[in-house]
Amino acid sequence: MNLKRKKRLAARTFGVGAGRIIFRNERIDEIKEAITKQDMKDLMSSNAIMIREITGKRTAVKRNRKRSFGKVKKKVRMRKRTYMNLTRKMREFAKQLLLQGRITKDEYWNMRKKIKSRIFRSKSHMNELIREDLKPKTSLKGKKVKKKIEKEKI
């Protein structure tokens, strides 16, 4: 009573695994006589052959989570590109100032550190701050002291 070949034929006919094919014990004589795929289809329609349902793990459905502010991943590329362009411009400008003799080497390196720490917003902002630093600083005390010295001389 080996029906292994009949199971394989039925599995191939219905496109399922041989383990899912179930034969009814009452109609085994008819199943033994079945030779073709059409015979198997006829037996299936008359409920002599049944196909077992798939058992196993149920596939987990992934939950859709809302995109909140912590989930937003920005593209780094554009921010890096703008940073690089700005930094290169300002470093070139600082180098020109050094070569022209408008600043000393120490001031140049301090400026490089400020560029790296993003103190300057732009080249024009950098230029303004440099002009303020290069102006001779005169305080009110200095003017008062000069006036006193001039009065004493007279």
C-alpha positions, 0 to 999 in steps of 0.5 A, spaced: 500 500 500 505 504 498 502 511 495 508 515 495 508 516 487 501 517 487 502 523 492 508 526 488 503 526 482 498 529 486 503 534 489 505 536 482 498 537 479 496 541 484 502 545 486 503 544 493 508 539 497 507 532 498 506 533 505 500 537 504 496 531 500 491 527 504 488 521 501 481 518 504 482 511 506 475 509 504 477 511 496 484 508 496 482 503 491 480 509 486 487 513 488 491 507 486 488 506 479 489 514 478 495 515 473 494 522 470 493 529 472 486 529 470 485 523 474 488 527 480 483 533 478 477 528 478 479 525 485 480 532 488 473 535 485 470 528 488 473 529 495 477 523 495 484 527 495 484 533 500 490 538 501 492 540 508 492 548 510 499 551 511 501 551 518 507 554 521 508 561 524 504 567 522 507 573 518 508 579 522 505 585 520 510 591 520 507 597 524 507 603 521 510 608 525 509 616 525 515 620 523 517 624 528 522 629 529 527 624 532 526 620 526 528 625 521 535 623 518 537 629 514 542 629 508 549 631 511 552 632 504 549 639 502 551 642 509 558 639 509 559 642 502 557 649 504 561 648 510 567 646 506 566 652 501 565 657 506 571 655 510 576 654 504 574 662 502 575 664 509 582 660 509 584 663 503 582 670 505 586 669 511 592 667 507 592 673 503 592 678 509 598 674 512 602 675 505 600 682 505 603 683 511 596 686 514 596 681 520 602 677 524 603 669 524 600 669 531 593 673 528 593 668 522 593 662 526 588 665 531 584 666 525 584 659 523 582 657 529 576 662 529 574 659 522 574 652 524 570 653 530 565 657 526 565 664 529 565 667 522 558 667 519 561 669 512 567 672 509 564 679 510 563 678 517 570 676 518 572 682 514 568 686 519 571 683 525 578 684 522 577 691 521 575 692 528 581 688 531 586 692 527 583 699 528 587 703 534 583 702 540 583 709 544 579 709 550 576 715 554 581 714 559 587 715 554 584 721 551 583 724 558 590 722 560 593 726 554 589 732 555 592 732 562 599 731 559 597 737 554 595 742 560 601 740 564 606 742 559 602 749 558 
